[in-house]
Amino acid sequence: MERTKSSMIDDLRALITDAEELLRATAEQAGPRAQEARARAEESLRSARERLEGAGRELDAQVREHPWAAVGVAAGIGLVIGILLGRK
């Protein structure tokens, strides 16, 4: 469970970093609409990064506080996925 959470957080961080690089690469694009869209995207990325970091800390605290509940949730999710995949 810890490895999956860490992997997901790493993937989201990489996505945010790539989006930020894309915004920097297109910074020279002219036009007020492009600049407005870039400003909104930058704000959204900043907000997403803050929420991701906060969610990661919160999830880590919850798992440490209730490890058996986390194991149960992970087992339940695995069971549901296994049933769904087994139906095909």
PDB file of N, CA, C and O in Angstrom:
ATOM      1  N   MET A   1       0.833  -1.192   0.000  1.00  0.00           N
ATOM      2  CA  MET A   1       0.000   0.000   0.000  1.00  0.00           C
ATOM      3  C   MET A   1       0.873   1.250   0.000  1.00  0.00           C
ATOM      4  O   MET A   1       0.615   2.200  -0.739  1.00  0.00           O
ATOM      5  N   GLU A   2       1.899   1.240   0.828  1.00  0.00           N
ATOM      6  CA  GLU A   2       2.798   2.392   0.919  1.00  0.00           C
ATOM      7  C   GLU A   2       3.497   2.625  -0.420  1.00  0.00           C
ATOM      8  O   GLU A   2       3.674   3.764  -0.850  1.00  0.00           O
ATOM      9  N   ARG A   3       3.883   1.549  -1.061  1.00  0.00           N
ATOM     10  CA  ARG A   3       4.577   1.664  -2.337  1.00  0.00           C
ATOM     11  C   ARG A   3       3.648   2.215  -3.416  1.00  0.00           C
ATOM     12  O   ARG A   3       4.063   3.038  -4.232  1.00  0.00           O
ATOM     13  N   THR A   4       2.395   1.768  -3.424  1.00  0.00           N
ATOM     14  CA  THR A   4       1.423   2.245  -4.397  1.00  0.00           C
ATOM     15  C   THR A   4       1.157   3.726  -4.198  1.00  0.00           C
ATOM     16  O   THR A   4       1.112   4.486  -5.166  1.00  0.00           O
ATOM     17  N   LYS A   5       0.979   4.144  -2.937  1.00  0.00           N
ATOM     18  CA  LYS A   5       0.736   5.559  -2.640  1.00  0.00           C
ATOM     19  C   LYS A   5       1.923   6.398  -3.090  1.00  0.00           C
ATOM     20  O   LYS A   5       1.756   7.454  -3.699  1.00  0.00           O
ATOM     21  N   SER A   6       3.111   5.924  -2.787  1.00  0.00           N
ATOM     22  CA  SER A   6       4.315   6.654  -3.165  1.00  0.00           C
ATOM     23  C   SER A   6       4.441   6.741  -4.681  1.00  0.00           C
ATOM     24  O   SER A   6       4.812   7.786  -5.217  1.00  0.00           O
ATOM     25  N   SER A   7       4.135   5.657  -5.366  1.00  0.00           N
ATOM     26  CA  SER A   7       4.205   5.646  -6.828  1.00  0.00           C
ATOM     27  C   SER A   7       3.203   6.621  -7.433  1.00  0.00           C
ATOM     28  O   SER A   7       3.526   7.339  -8.379  1.00  0.00           O
ATOM     29  N   MET A   8       1.987   6.648  -6.889  1.00  0.00           N
ATOM     30  CA  MET A   8       0.961   7.548  -7.410  1.00  0.00           C
ATOM     31  C   MET A   8       1.363   9.003  -7.183  1.00  0.00           C
ATOM     32  O   MET A   8       1.207   9.841  -8.071  1.00  0.00           O
ATOM     33  N   ILE A   9       1.867   9.290  -6.020  1.00  0.00           N
ATOM     34  CA  ILE A   9       2.293  10.658  -5.723  1.00  0.00           C
ATOM     35  C   ILE A   9       3.449  11.064  -6.634  1.00  0.00           C
ATOM     36  O   ILE A   9       3.485  12.192  -7.127  1.00  0.00           O
ATOM     37  N   ASP A  10       4.396  10.147  -6.860  1.00  0.00           N
ATOM     38  CA  ASP A  10       5.513  10.442  -7.765  1.00  0.00           C
ATOM     39  C   ASP A  10       5.025  10.699  -9.183  1.00  0.00           C
ATOM     40  O   ASP A  10       5.512  11.609  -9.855  1.00  0.00           O
ATOM     41  N   ASP A  11       4.057   9.895  -9.643  1.00  0.00           N
ATOM     42  CA  ASP A  11       3.499  10.088 -10.981  1.00  0.00           C
ATOM     43  C   ASP A  11       2.805  11.438 -11.105  1.00  0.00           C
ATOM     44  O   ASP A  11       2.961  12.123 -12.116  1.00  0.00           O
ATOM     45  N   LEU A  12       2.046  11.824 -10.094  1.00  0.00           N
ATOM     46  CA  LEU A  12       1.357  13.117 -10.135  1.00  0.00           C
ATOM     47  C   LEU A  12       2.352  14.270 -10.090  1.00  0.00           C
ATOM     48  O   LEU A  12       2.167  15.280 -10.769  1.00  0.00           O
ATOM     49  N   ARG A  13       3.396  14.122  -9.298  1.00  0.00           N
ATOM     50  CA  ARG A  13       4.432  15.162  -9.261  1.00  0.00           C
ATOM     51  C   ARG A  13       5.101  15.303 -10.618  1.00  0.00           C
ATOM     52  O   ARG A  13       5.362  16.417 -11.073  1.00  0.00           O
ATOM     53  N   ALA A  14       5.383  14.171 -11.271  1.00  0.00           N
ATOM     54  CA  ALA A  14       5.998  14.214 -12.597  1.00  0.00           C
ATOM     55  C   ALA A  14       5.069  14.887 -13.596  1.00  0.00           C
ATOM     56  O   ALA A  14       5.520  15.658 -14.443  1.00  0.00           O
ATOM     57  N   LEU A  15       3.789  14.604 -13.505  1.00  0.00           N
ATOM     58  CA  LEU A  15       2.810  15.233 -14.399  1.00  0.00           C
ATOM     59  C   LEU A  15       2.784  16.743 -14.201  1.00  0.00           C
ATOM     60  O   LEU A  15       2.770  17.500 -15.172  1.00  0.00           O
ATOM     61  N   ILE A  16       2.778  17.177 -12.956  1.00  0.00           N
ATOM     62  CA  ILE A  16       2.772  18.610 -12.661  1.00  0.00           C
ATOM     63  C   ILE A  16       4.060  19.263 -13.175  1.00  0.00           C
ATOM     64  O   ILE A  16       4.017  20.350 -13.751  1.00  0.00           O
ATOM     65  N   THR A  17       5.191  18.608 -12.972  1.00  0.00           N
ATOM     66  CA  THR A  17       6.465  19.147 -13.443  1.00  0.00           C
ATOM     67  C   THR A  17       6.475  19.261 -14.965  1.00  0.00           C
ATOM     68  O   THR A  17       6.925  20.267 -15.514  1.00  0.00           O
ATOM     69  N   ASP A  18       5.978  18.228 -15.641  1.00  0.00           N
ATOM     70  CA  ASP A  18       5.929  18.269 -17.109  1.00  0.00           C
ATOM     71  C   ASP A  18       5.015  19.392 -17.597  1.00  0.00           C
ATOM     72  O   ASP A  18       5.341  20.086 -18.559  1.00  0.00           O
ATOM     73  N   ALA A  19       3.887  19.568 -16.942  1.00  0.00           N
ATOM     74  CA  ALA A  19       2.974  20.645 -17.338  1.00  0.00           C
ATOM     75  C   ALA A  19       3.623  22.007 -17.124  1.00  0.00           C
ATOM     76  O   ALA A  19       3.458  22.908 -17.947  1.00  0.00           O
ATOM     77  N   GLU A  20       4.360  22.163 -16.028  1.00  0.00           N
ATOM     78  CA  GLU A  20       5.056  23.425 -15.785  1.00  0.00           C
ATOM     79  C   GLU A  20       6.104  23.682 -16.860  1.00  0.00           C
ATOM     80  O   GLU A  20       6.256  24.815 -17.317  1.00  0.00           O
ATOM     81  N   GLU A  21       6.835  22.636 -17.270  1.00  0.00           N
ATOM     82  CA  GLU A  21       7.826  22.794 -18.336  1.00  0.00           C
ATOM     83  C   GLU A  21       7.163  23.182 -19.650  1.00  0.00           C
ATOM     84  O   GLU A  21       7.688  24.010 -20.393  1.00  0.00           O
ATOM     85  N   LEU A  22       6.014  22.587 -19.937  1.00  0.00           N
ATOM     86  CA  LEU A  22       5.271  22.933 -21.148  1.00  0.00           C
ATOM     87  C   LEU A  22       4.859  24.401 -21.122  1.00  0.00           C
ATOM     88  O   LEU A  22       4.953  25.094 -22.135  1.00  0.00           O
ATOM     89  N   LEU A  23       4.403  24.873 -19.964  1.00  0.00           N
ATOM     90  CA  LEU A  23       4.034  26.289 -19.853  1.00  0.00           C
ATOM     91  C   LEU A  23       5.237  27.195 -20.090  1.00  0.00           C
ATOM     92  O   LEU A  23       5.115  28.223 -20.757  1.00  0.00           O
ATOM     93  N   ARG A  24       6.390  26.826 -19.553  1.00  0.00           N
ATOM     94  CA  ARG A  24       7.586  27.640 -19.766  1.00  0.00           C
ATOM     95  C   ARG A  24       8.000  27.618 -21.241  1.00  0.00           C
ATOM     96  O   ARG A  24       8.423  28.638 -21.786  1.00  0.00           O
ATOM     97  N   ALA A  25       7.878  26.462 -21.877  1.00  0.00           N
ATOM     98  CA  ALA A  25       8.284  26.341 -23.281  1.00  0.00           C
ATOM     99  C   ALA A  25       7.388  27.162 -24.200  1.00  0.00           C
ATOM    100  O   ALA A  25       7.836  27.622 -25.251  1.00  0.00           O
ATOM    101  N   THR A  26       6.138  27.349 -23.819  1.00  0.00           N
ATOM    102  CA  THR A  26       5.209  28.111 -24.665  1.00  0.00           C
ATOM    103  C   THR A  26       5.046  29.541 -24.180  1.00  0.00           C
ATOM    104  O   THR A  26       4.123  30.236 -24.604  1.00  0.00           O
ATOM    105  N   ALA A  27       5.922  29.987 -23.305  1.00  0.00           N
ATOM    106  CA  ALA A  27       5.806  31.324 -22.730  1.00  0.00           C
ATOM    107  C   ALA A  27       5.923  32.422 -23.778  1.00  0.00           C
ATOM    108  O   ALA A  27       5.433  33.533 -23.573  1.00  0.00           O
ATOM    109  N   GLU A  28       6.566  32.118 -24.893  1.00  0.00           N
ATOM    110  CA  GLU A  28       6.759  33.134 -25.923  1.00  0.00           C
ATOM    111  C   GLU A  28       5.566  33.255 -26.864  1.00  0.00           C
ATOM    112  O   GLU A  28       5.550  34.135 -27.725  1.00  0.00           O
ATOM    113  N   GLN A  29       4.589  32.406 -26.717  1.00  0.00           N
ATOM    114  CA  GLN A  29       3.403  32.482 -27.568  1.00  0.00           C
ATOM    115  C   GLN A  29       2.694  33.802 -27.290  1.00  0.00           C
ATOM    116  O   GLN A  29       2.453  34.158 -26.137  1.00  0.00           O
ATOM    117  N   ALA A  30       2.373  34.502 -28.325  1.00  0.00           N
ATOM    118  CA  ALA A  30       1.777  35.825 -28.188  1.00  0.00           C
ATOM    119  C   ALA A  30       0.260  35.722 -28.070  1.00  0.00           C
ATOM    120  O   ALA A  30      -0.345  34.686 -28.346  1.00  0.00           O
ATOM    121  N   GLY A  31      -0.310  36.808 -27.660  1.00  0.00           N
ATOM    122  CA  GLY A  31      -1.762  36.909 -27.626  1.00  0.00           C
ATOM    123  C   GLY A  31      -2.287  36.927 -26.207  1.00  0.00           C
ATOM    124  O   GLY A  31      -1.795  36.207 -25.339  1.00  0.00           O
ATOM    125  N   PRO A  32      -3.286  37.754 -25.981  1.00  0.00           N
ATOM    126  CA  PRO A  32      -3.847  37.864 -24.638  1.00  0.00           C
ATOM    127  C   PRO A  32      -4.544  36.580 -24.177  1.00  0.00           C
ATOM    128  O   PRO A  32      -4.519  36.258 -22.989  1.00  0.00           O
ATOM    129  N   ARG A  33      -5.161  35.852 -25.099  1.00  0.00           N
ATOM    130  CA  ARG A  33      -5.843  34.615 -24.712  1.00  0.00           C
ATOM    131  C   ARG A  33      -4.835  33.562 -24.269  1.00  0.00           C
ATOM    132  O   ARG A  33      -5.093  32.815 -23.325  1.00  0.00           O
ATOM    133  N   ALA A  34      -3.701  33.499 -24.938  1.00  0.00           N
ATOM    134  CA  ALA A  34      -2.664  32.535 -24.577  1.00  0.00           C
ATOM    135  C   ALA A  34      -2.097  32.868 -23.201  1.00  0.00           C
ATOM    136  O   ALA A  34      -1.877  31.976 -22.381  1.00  0.00           O
ATOM    137  N   GLN A  35      -1.864  34.143 -22.953  1.00  0.00           N
ATOM    138  CA  GLN A  35      -1.327  34.548 -21.653  1.00  0.00           C
ATOM    139  C   GLN A  35      -2.345  34.306 -20.537  1.00  0.00           C
ATOM    140  O   GLN A  35      -1.981  33.886 -19.439  1.00  0.00           O
ATOM    141  N   GLU A  36      -3.602  34.567 -20.820  1.00  0.00           N
ATOM    142  CA  GLU A  36      -4.648  34.334 -19.821  1.00  0.00           C
ATOM    143  C   GLU A  36      -4.762  32.841 -19.511  1.00  0.00           C
ATOM    144  O   GLU A  36      -4.864  32.453 -18.348  1.00  0.00           O
ATOM    145  N   ALA A  37      -4.744  32.015 -20.539  1.00  0.00           N
ATOM    146  CA  ALA A  37      -4.829  30.566 -20.342  1.00  0.00           C
ATOM    147  C   ALA A  37      -3.605  30.064 -19.575  1.00  0.00           C
ATOM    148  O   ALA A  37      -3.728  29.206 -18.701  1.00  0.00           O
ATOM    149  N   ARG A  38      -2.439  30.590 -19.896  1.00  0.00           N
ATOM    150  CA  ARG A  38      -1.215  30.193 -19.207  1.00  0.00           C
ATOM    151  C   ARG A  38      -1.276  30.577 -17.730  1.00  0.00           C
ATOM    152  O   ARG A  38      -0.857  29.801 -16.871  1.00  0.00           O
ATOM    153  N   ALA A  39      -1.790  31.759 -17.433  1.00  0.00           N
ATOM    154  CA  ALA A  39      -1.901  32.209 -16.043  1.00  0.00           C
ATOM    155  C   ALA A  39      -2.859  31.307 -15.261  1.00  0.00           C
ATOM    156  O   ALA A  39      -2.585  30.946 -14.117  1.00  0.00           O
ATOM    157  N   ARG A  40      -3.984  30.948 -15.887  1.00  0.00           N
ATOM    158  CA  ARG A  40      -4.931  30.040 -15.210  1.00  0.00           C
ATOM    159  C   ARG A  40      -4.300  28.675 -14.981  1.00  0.00           C
ATOM    160  O   ARG A  40      -4.468  28.076 -13.919  1.00  0.00           O
ATOM    161  N   ALA A  41      -3.571  28.185 -15.982  1.00  0.00           N
ATOM    162  CA  ALA A  41      -2.935  26.879 -15.859  1.00  0.00           C
ATOM    163  C   ALA A  41      -1.872  26.894 -14.762  1.00  0.00           C
ATOM    164  O   ALA A  41      -1.766  25.945 -13.985  1.00  0.00           O
ATOM    165  N   GLU A  42      -1.094  27.956 -14.699  1.00  0.00           N
ATOM    166  CA  GLU A  42      -0.073  28.059 -13.654  1.00  0.00           C
ATOM    167  C   GLU A  42      -0.705  28.067 -12.269  1.00  0.00           C
ATOM    168  O   GLU A  42      -0.197  27.423 -11.352  1.00  0.00           O
ATOM    169  N   GLU A  43      -1.798  28.785 -12.112  1.00  0.00           N
ATOM    170  CA  GLU A  43      -2.492  28.828 -10.823  1.00  0.00           C
ATOM    171  C   GLU A  43      -3.065  27.460 -10.476  1.00  0.00           C
ATOM    172  O   GLU A  43      -2.981  27.025  -9.327  1.00  0.00           O
ATOM    173  N   SER A  44      -3.640  26.787 -11.451  1.00  0.00           N
ATOM    174  CA  SER A  44      -4.193  25.450 -11.222  1.00  0.00           C
ATOM    175  C   SER A  44      -3.089  24.465 -10.827  1.00  0.00           C
ATOM    176  O   SER A  44      -3.274  23.648  -9.925  1.00  0.00           O
ATOM    177  N   LEU A  45      -1.948  24.548 -11.503  1.00  0.00           N
ATOM    178  CA  LEU A  45      -0.832  23.663 -11.166  1.00  0.00           C
ATOM    179  C   LEU A  45      -0.294  23.939  -9.768  1.00  0.00           C
ATOM    180  O   LEU A  45       0.023  23.010  -9.025  1.00  0.00           O
ATOM    181  N   ARG A  46      -0.192  25.213  -9.412  1.00  0.00           N
ATOM    182  CA  ARG A  46       0.283  25.557  -8.064  1.00  0.00           C
ATOM    183  C   ARG A  46      -0.664  25.005  -7.015  1.00  0.00           C
ATOM    184  O   ARG A  46      -0.235  24.431  -6.014  1.00  0.00           O
ATOM    185  N   SER A  47      -1.951  25.184  -7.253  1.00  0.00           N
ATOM    186  CA  SER A  47      -2.958  24.689  -6.324  1.00  0.00           C
ATOM    187  C   SER A  47      -2.933  23.164  -6.242  1.00  0.00           C
ATOM    188  O   SER A  47      -3.043  22.598  -5.154  1.00  0.00           O
ATOM    189  N   ALA A  48      -2.789  22.504  -7.383  1.00  0.00           N
ATOM    190  CA  ALA A  48      -2.749  21.040  -7.403  1.00  0.00           C
ATOM    191  C   ALA A  48      -1.532  20.523  -6.648  1.00  0.00           C
ATOM    192  O   ALA A  48      -1.624  19.540  -5.913  1.00  0.00           O
ATOM    193  N   ARG A  49      -0.398  21.182  -6.830  1.00  0.00           N
ATOM    194  CA  ARG A  49       0.817  20.765  -6.118  1.00  0.00           C
ATOM    195  C   ARG A  49       0.621  20.889  -4.599  1.00  0.00           C
ATOM    196  O   ARG A  49       1.003  19.988  -3.852  1.00  0.00           O
ATOM    197  N   GLU A  50       0.038  21.981  -4.149  1.00  0.00           N
ATOM    198  CA  GLU A  50      -0.205  22.178  -2.712  1.00  0.00           C
ATOM    199  C   GLU A  50      -1.169  21.121  -2.167  1.00  0.00           C
ATOM    200  O   GLU A  50      -0.940  20.553  -1.099  1.00  0.00           O
ATOM    201  N   ARG A  51      -2.255  20.863  -2.916  1.00  0.00           N
ATOM    202  CA  ARG A  51      -3.227  19.859  -2.459  1.00  0.00           C
ATOM    203  C   ARG A  51      -2.610  18.466  -2.439  1.00  0.00           C
ATOM    204  O   ARG A  51      -2.872  17.685  -1.524  1.00  0.00           O
ATOM    205  N   LEU A  52      -1.793  18.149  -3.442  1.00  0.00           N
ATOM    206  CA  LEU A  52      -1.146  16.852  -3.502  1.00  0.00           C
ATOM    207  C   LEU A  52      -0.228  16.640  -2.306  1.00  0.00           C
ATOM    208  O   LEU A  52      -0.235  15.577  -1.685  1.00  0.00           O
ATOM    209  N   GLU A  53       0.549  17.644  -1.995  1.00  0.00           N
ATOM    210  CA  GLU A  53       1.456  17.532  -0.857  1.00  0.00           C
ATOM    211  C   GLU A  53       0.676  17.394   0.449  1.00  0.00           C
ATOM    212  O   GLU A  53       1.042  16.600   1.316  1.00  0.00           O
ATOM    213  N   GLY A  54      -0.399  18.169   0.587  1.00  0.00           N
ATOM    214  CA  GLY A  54      -1.233  18.073   1.784  1.00  0.00           C
ATOM    215  C   GLY A  54      -1.922  16.725   1.888  1.00  0.00           C
ATOM    216  O   GLY A  54      -1.994  16.148   2.973  1.00  0.00           O
ATOM    217  N   ALA A  55      -2.429  16.217   0.775  1.00  0.00           N
ATOM    218  CA  ALA A  55      -3.108  14.912   0.771  1.00  0.00           C
ATOM    219  C   ALA A  55      -2.117  13.806   1.100  1.00  0.00           C
ATOM    220  O   ALA A  55      -2.451  12.869   1.824  1.00  0.00           O
ATOM    221  N   GLY A  56      -0.925  13.906   0.585  1.00  0.00           N
ATOM    222  CA  GLY A  56       0.101  12.900   0.874  1.00  0.00           C
ATOM    223  C   GLY A  56       0.430  12.852   2.356  1.00  0.00           C
ATOM    224  O   GLY A  56       0.556  11.772   2.934  1.00  0.00           O
ATOM    225  N   ARG A  57       0.568  14.009   2.965  1.00  0.00           N
ATOM    226  CA  ARG A  57       0.845  14.054   4.411  1.00  0.00           C
ATOM    227  C   ARG A  57      -0.324  13.496   5.211  1.00  0.00           C
ATOM    228  O   ARG A  57      -0.127  12.750   6.170  1.00  0.00           O
ATOM    229  N   GLU A  58      -1.544  13.860   4.813  1.00  0.00           N
ATOM    230  CA  GLU A  58      -2.740  13.390   5.511  1.00  0.00           C
ATOM    231  C   GLU A  58      -2.898  11.880   5.372  1.00  0.00           C
ATOM    232  O   GLU A  58      -3.192  11.193   6.351  1.00  0.00           O
ATOM    233  N   LEU A  59      -2.705  11.365   4.172  1.00  0.00           N
ATOM    234  CA  LEU A  59      -2.820   9.930   3.947  1.00  0.00           C
ATOM    235  C   LEU A  59      -1.775   9.175   4.749  1.00  0.00           C
ATOM    236  O   LEU A  59      -2.074   8.146   5.355  1.00  0.00           O
ATOM    237  N   ASP A  60      -0.559   9.680   4.753  1.00  0.00           N
ATOM    238  CA  ASP A  60       0.507   9.046   5.518  1.00  0.00           C
ATOM    239  C   ASP A  60       0.157   9.008   6.999  1.00  0.00           C
ATOM    240  O   ASP A  60       0.359   7.987   7.655  1.00  0.00           O
ATOM    241  N   ALA A  61      -0.360  10.097   7.528  1.00  0.00           N
ATOM    242  CA  ALA A  61      -0.740  10.144   8.944  1.00  0.00           C
ATOM    243  C   ALA A  61      -1.867   9.153   9.246  1.00  0.00           C
ATOM    244  O   ALA A  61      -1.840   8.478  10.276  1.00  0.00           O
ATOM    245  N   GLN A  62      -2.856   9.063   8.353  1.00  0.00           N
ATOM    246  CA  GLN A  62      -3.977   8.142   8.576  1.00  0.00           C
ATOM    247  C   GLN A  62      -3.516   6.689   8.536  1.00  0.00           C
ATOM    248  O   GLN A  62      -3.956   5.880   9.352  1.00  0.00           O
ATOM    249  N   VAL A  63      -2.646   6.354   7.606  1.00  0.00           N
ATOM    250  CA  VAL A  63      -2.151   4.976   7.502  1.00  0.00           C
ATOM    251  C   VAL A  63      -1.331   4.626   8.730  1.00  0.00           C
ATOM    252  O   VAL A  63      -1.435   3.513   9.246  1.00  0.00           O
ATOM    253  N   ARG A  64      -0.519   5.555   9.204  1.00  0.00           N
ATOM    254  CA  ARG A  64       0.281   5.288  10.400  1.00  0.00           C
ATOM    255  C   ARG A  64      -0.600   5.163  11.645  1.00  0.00           C
ATOM    256  O   ARG A  64      -0.295   4.385  12.549  1.00  0.00           O
ATOM    257  N   GLU A  65      -1.678   5.921  11.686  1.00  0.00           N
ATOM    258  CA  GLU A  65      -2.577   5.885  12.841  1.00  0.00           C
ATOM    259  C   GLU A  65      -3.467   4.639  12.827  1.00  0.00           C
ATOM    260  O   GLU A  65      -3.781   4.096  13.887  1.00  0.00           O
ATOM    261  N   HIS A  66      -3.874   4.181  11.644  1.00  0.00           N
ATOM    262  CA  HIS A  66      -4.783   3.043  11.508  1.00  0.00           C
ATOM    263  C   HIS A  66      -4.249   2.052  10.477  1.00  0.00           C
ATOM    264  O   HIS A  66      -4.833   1.911   9.403  1.00  0.00           O
ATOM    265  N   PRO A  67      -3.148   1.364  10.785  1.00  0.00           N
ATOM    266  CA  PRO A  67      -2.542   0.489   9.770  1.00  0.00           C
ATOM    267  C   PRO A  67      -3.436  -0.686   9.363  1.00  0.00           C
ATOM    268  O   PRO A  67      -3.462  -1.058   8.190  1.00  0.00           O
ATOM    269  N   TRP A  68      -4.164  -1.268  10.306  1.00  0.00           N
ATOM    270  CA  TRP A  68      -4.994  -2.418   9.948  1.00  0.00           C
ATOM    271  C   TRP A  68      -6.190  -2.003   9.112  1.00  0.00           C
ATOM    272  O   TRP A  68      -6.637  -2.770   8.260  1.00  0.00           O
ATOM    273  N   ALA A  69      -6.704  -0.839   9.328  1.00  0.00           N
ATOM    274  CA  ALA A  69      -7.798  -0.349   8.491  1.00  0.00           C
ATOM    275  C   ALA A  69      -7.290  -0.136   7.066  1.00  0.00           C
ATOM    276  O   ALA A  69      -7.996  -0.437   6.104  1.00  0.00           O
ATOM    277  N   ALA A  70      -6.076   0.379   6.929  1.00  0.00           N
ATOM    278  CA  ALA A  70      -5.491   0.583   5.607  1.00  0.00           C
ATOM    279  C   ALA A  70      -5.298  -0.750   4.892  1.00  0.00           C
ATOM    280  O   ALA A  70      -5.545  -0.854   3.690  1.00  0.00           O
ATOM    281  N   VAL A  71      -4.857  -1.767   5.627  1.00  0.00           N
ATOM    282  CA  VAL A  71      -4.688  -3.092   5.031  1.00  0.00           C
ATOM    283  C   VAL A  71      -6.040  -3.639   4.587  1.00  0.00           C
ATOM    284  O   VAL A  71      -6.149  -4.223   3.509  1.00  0.00           O
ATOM    285  N   GLY A  72      -7.066  -3.454   5.407  1.00  0.00           N
ATOM    286  CA  GLY A  72      -8.410  -3.921   5.059  1.00  0.00           C
ATOM    287  C   GLY A  72      -8.959  -3.231   3.820  1.00  0.00           C
ATOM    288  O   GLY A  72      -9.548  -3.879   2.955  1.00  0.00           O
ATOM    289  N   VAL A  73      -8.770  -1.934   3.732  1.00  0.00           N
ATOM    290  CA  VAL A  73      -9.241  -1.182   2.558  1.00  0.00           C
ATOM    291  C   VAL A  73      -8.507  -1.664   1.306  1.00  0.00           C
ATOM    292  O   VAL A  73      -9.127  -1.884   0.266  1.00  0.00           O
ATOM    293  N   ALA A  74      -7.200  -1.825   1.408  1.00  0.00           N
ATOM    294  CA  ALA A  74      -6.416  -2.295   0.258  1.00  0.00           C
ATOM    295  C   ALA A  74      -6.863  -3.692  -0.164  1.00  0.00           C
ATOM    296  O   ALA A  74      -6.973  -3.969  -1.359  1.00  0.00           O
ATOM    297  N   ALA A  75      -7.121  -4.574   0.801  1.00  0.00           N
ATOM    298  CA  ALA A  75      -7.579  -5.929   0.487  1.00  0.00           C
ATOM    299  C   ALA A  75      -8.957  -5.884  -0.178  1.00  0.00           C
ATOM    300  O   ALA A  75      -9.208  -6.620  -1.132  1.00  0.00           O
ATOM    301  N   GLY A  76      -9.841  -5.036   0.314  1.00  0.00           N
ATOM    302  CA  GLY A  76     -11.173  -4.907  -0.276  1.00  0.00           C
ATOM    303  C   GLY A  76     -11.116  -4.409  -1.703  1.00  0.00           C
ATOM    304  O   GLY A  76     -11.825  -4.917  -2.572  1.00  0.00           O
ATOM    305  N   ILE A  77     -10.283  -3.426  -1.947  1.00  0.00           N
ATOM    306  CA  ILE A  77     -10.126  -2.894  -3.309  1.00  0.00           C
ATOM    307  C   ILE A  77      -9.551  -3.972  -4.226  1.00  0.00           C
ATOM    308  O   ILE A  77      -9.991  -4.135  -5.363  1.00  0.00           O
ATOM    309  N   GLY A  78      -8.568  -4.699  -3.718  1.00  0.00           N
ATOM    310  CA  GLY A  78      -7.979  -5.787  -4.507  1.00  0.00           C
ATOM    311  C   GLY A  78      -9.003  -6.866  -4.831  1.00  0.00           C
ATOM    312  O   GLY A  78      -9.010  -7.401  -5.939  1.00  0.00           O
ATOM    313  N   LEU A  79      -9.866  -7.189  -3.874  1.00  0.00           N
ATOM    314  CA  LEU A  79     -10.910  -8.186  -4.079  1.00  0.00           C
ATOM    315  C   LEU A  79     -11.891  -7.732  -5.161  1.00  0.00           C
ATOM    316  O   LEU A  79     -12.233  -8.501  -6.059  1.00  0.00           O
ATOM    317  N   VAL A  80     -12.337  -6.487  -5.069  1.00  0.00           N
ATOM    318  CA  VAL A  80     -13.281  -5.957  -6.064  1.00  0.00           C
ATOM    319  C   VAL A  80     -12.652  -5.951  -7.455  1.00  0.00           C
ATOM    320  O   VAL A  80     -13.298  -6.344  -8.427  1.00  0.00           O
ATOM    321  N   ILE A  81     -11.413  -5.514  -7.560  1.00  0.00           N
ATOM    322  CA  ILE A  81     -10.738  -5.498  -8.863  1.00  0.00           C
ATOM    323  C   ILE A  81     -10.588  -6.918  -9.392  1.00  0.00           C
ATOM    324  O   ILE A  81     -10.789  -7.172 -10.580  1.00  0.00           O
ATOM    325  N   GLY A  82     -10.234  -7.843  -8.501  1.00  0.00           N
ATOM    326  CA  GLY A  82     -10.091  -9.246  -8.910  1.00  0.00           C
ATOM    327  C   GLY A  82     -11.411  -9.819  -9.421  1.00  0.00           C
ATOM    328  O   GLY A  82     -11.421 -10.529 -10.426  1.00  0.00           O
ATOM    329  N   ILE A  83     -12.508  -9.528  -8.758  1.00  0.00           N
ATOM    330  CA  ILE A  83     -13.814 -10.007  -9.197  1.00  0.00           C
ATOM    331  C   ILE A  83     -14.154  -9.402 -10.555  1.00  0.00           C
ATOM    332  O   ILE A  83     -14.598 -10.110 -11.459  1.00  0.00           O
ATOM    333  N   LEU A  84     -13.948  -8.100 -10.697  1.00  0.00           N
ATOM    334  CA  LEU A  84     -14.266  -7.443 -11.971  1.00  0.00           C
ATOM    335  C   LEU A  84     -13.420  -7.992 -13.122  1.00  0.00           C
ATOM    336  O   LEU A  84     -13.930  -8.208 -14.222  1.00  0.00           O
ATOM    337  N   LEU A  85     -12.153  -8.213 -12.873  1.00  0.00           N
ATOM    338  CA  LEU A  85     -11.284  -8.745 -13.927  1.00  0.00           C
ATOM    339  C   LEU A  85     -11.598 -10.206 -14.227  1.00  0.00           C
ATOM    340  O   LEU A  85     -11.431 -10.657 -15.360  1.00  0.00           O
ATOM    341  N   GLY A  86     -12.049 -10.944 -13.227  1.00  0.00           N
ATOM    342  CA  GLY A  86     -12.376 -12.347 -13.410  1.00  0.00           C
ATOM    343  C   GLY A  86     -13.645 -12.564 -14.204  1.00  0.00           C
ATOM    344  O   GLY A  86     -13.870 -13.664 -14.709  1.00  0.00           O
ATOM    345  N   ARG A  87     -14.474 -11.556 -14.327  1.00  0.00           N
ATOM    346  CA  ARG A  87     -15.736 -11.682 -15.043  1.00  0.00           C
ATOM    347  C   ARG A  87     -15.551 -11.691 -16.552  1.00  0.00           C
ATOM    348  O   ARG A  87     -16.456 -12.101 -17.278  1.00  0.00           O
ATOM    349  N   LYS A  88     -14.422 -11.257 -17.027  1.00  0.00           N
ATOM    350  CA  LYS A  88     -14.212 -11.151 -18.484  1.00  0.00           C
ATOM    351  C   LYS A  88     -13.902 -12.469 -19.096  1.00  0.00           C
ATOM    352  O   LYS A  88     -13.699 -12.555 -20.307  1.00  0.00           O
TER     353      LYS A  88
END
